[in-house]
Amino acid sequence: MAAVANSLSYSPSPFTKSLKNPSKPFLSKPCVTLKPSFKNLRLTAVVSEKTTTLTPPKAFDHCFSKSDDGFLYCEGLKVQDAIDSVEKRPFYLYSKPQITRNVEAYKQALEGLDSIIGYAIKANNNLKIIEHLRKLGCGAVLVSGNELRLALKAGYDPTKCIFNGNGKLLDDLVLAVQEGVFVNVDSEFDLENIVAASRIAGKKVNVLLRINPDVDPQVHAYVATGNKNSKFGIRNEKLQWFLDEVKAHPNELNLVGAHCHLGSTITKVDIFRDAALLMVNYIDQIRAEGFELSYLNIGGGLGIDYYHAGAILPTPMDLINTVREIVVSRGLKLIIEPGRSLIANTCCLVNRVTGVKTNGTKNFIVIDGSMSELIRPSLYDAYQHIELVSPSDAEISTFDVVGPVCESADFLGKNRELPTPSKGTGLVVHDAGAYCMSMSSTYNLKMRPPEYWVEEDGSLVKIRHGETFDDHLRFFECL
């Protein structure tokens, strides 16, 4: 099942609103006996012969935009006014209406399909955001026990939740089984733990097999999850063993579907079609052995326009249209797992300029934000668009935008052409809603920042308190 992708061709109103401040034991014996299987499922990779024509985009109504006055606005709120209204530290600023618009785009794309939009909580775990997504009809995709607990706290329907992961712990699996969420099977030992959890909870569990389709998503190696050397999923040559084990545990396991996840930041939706074609072939084979599979989970990973250069990127409608006929042909219910495409473009990290300096041939804008608050550029060498929040007629130069953390890897952007800013100028890093705050740290004791969103009426509302030095000290009380 060589990587099939190699043979594909892809083709403003002033700020007048008030600021609101809301202020189990392991079993003694293994439950599953590992044994070799001498049966193999032999499948031929089916590669799409056509490419997807992307829908020409309408003028994108983005929540962050520059007005004629040269100021950056978020849903009509001047970002500079937000800076002037909150505590002096980096903060995340979201558009609540943009979150709603992103969900609606998926709901419209899925019309006519029996489906679950499973929001990937790992992308952003702010409770207020998660609650809003639940009210919009989303389910949740979970990769830890605490994400499961957070989803339950936010009122999610457990039957619209999927527990993923290559190293799920027994105690967390017990909770998942008790609550009735779907659980993906990722390995032999994972299956063993799921069986154990079922016995401890005294309930049968609905499971999907996470099959690794060996499809190259053509993304950064750190966010590719569906190739043959990935730590995630099971290889097709081992599939028969898992089917035999499910049959051997009829009181614990109910196999209801198959799952794959290719990676993240994917910008070529034909890859999803090729994965779906492979997956329904697996489903056909599995059904032939007597299993009644109802669900195909194609994962998430749809990319966004981080460069803000006007690229035509696939929309949720483009994605769903590539798999719709395949799903319908087998009478399947579709599960998708968007994270980035629901939340990334709804947010900026807002910073203040501490100063400007030059060393050798390099110019630096030093800001109060850093890799501690937003690590994607340092971790993935990721690009995120950067701009000043206010108009400037200063000389334009090429800068590295860096933070105060004691690491040479502490940068938010390199070689950016920007007006030379004065001390205190506001500067934003765009598309910071996904894998930014959720991956933040307290390195150098830079405490995690507060979060705000702009509501539908234009008001600025705090949705997470910033962490403080006193919060850090509380970990050591009474020791």
ABEGO torsion letter per residue (X at the ends): XBBAAAABBBXXBBBABBBBBBXXBBBABBABBBBBBABBBBBBBBBBABBBBBBBBBBBBBABBBBAAGBBBBGGBBAAAAAAABBBBBBBBBBAAAAAAAAAAAAAAABGBBBBBBBBAAABABAAAAAAAAAAGBBBBBABAAAAAAAAAAGBBAAABBBBEAABBAAAAAAAAAAGBBBBBABAAAAAAAAAAAAAAGBBBBBBBBBBAGBBAGBBAAABAABAABABEBBAAAAAAAAAAAAABAAABBBABBBBBAEBGBABAAAAAAAAAAAAAAAAAAAAAGBBBABBBAEBGBBBBAAGAGBBBBBAAAAAAAAAAAAAAAGBBBBBBBAAAAAAAABBBBBBBAEBBBBEABBBBBBABBAAABAAAAAAGBBBBBBBABBBABBBBBBBBBBABBBAABBABBGBBBBBBBBGBBBBBBGAABGBAAABBABGGBBBBBBBBBBAAGBBBBABBBBBAAAAAAAABGX
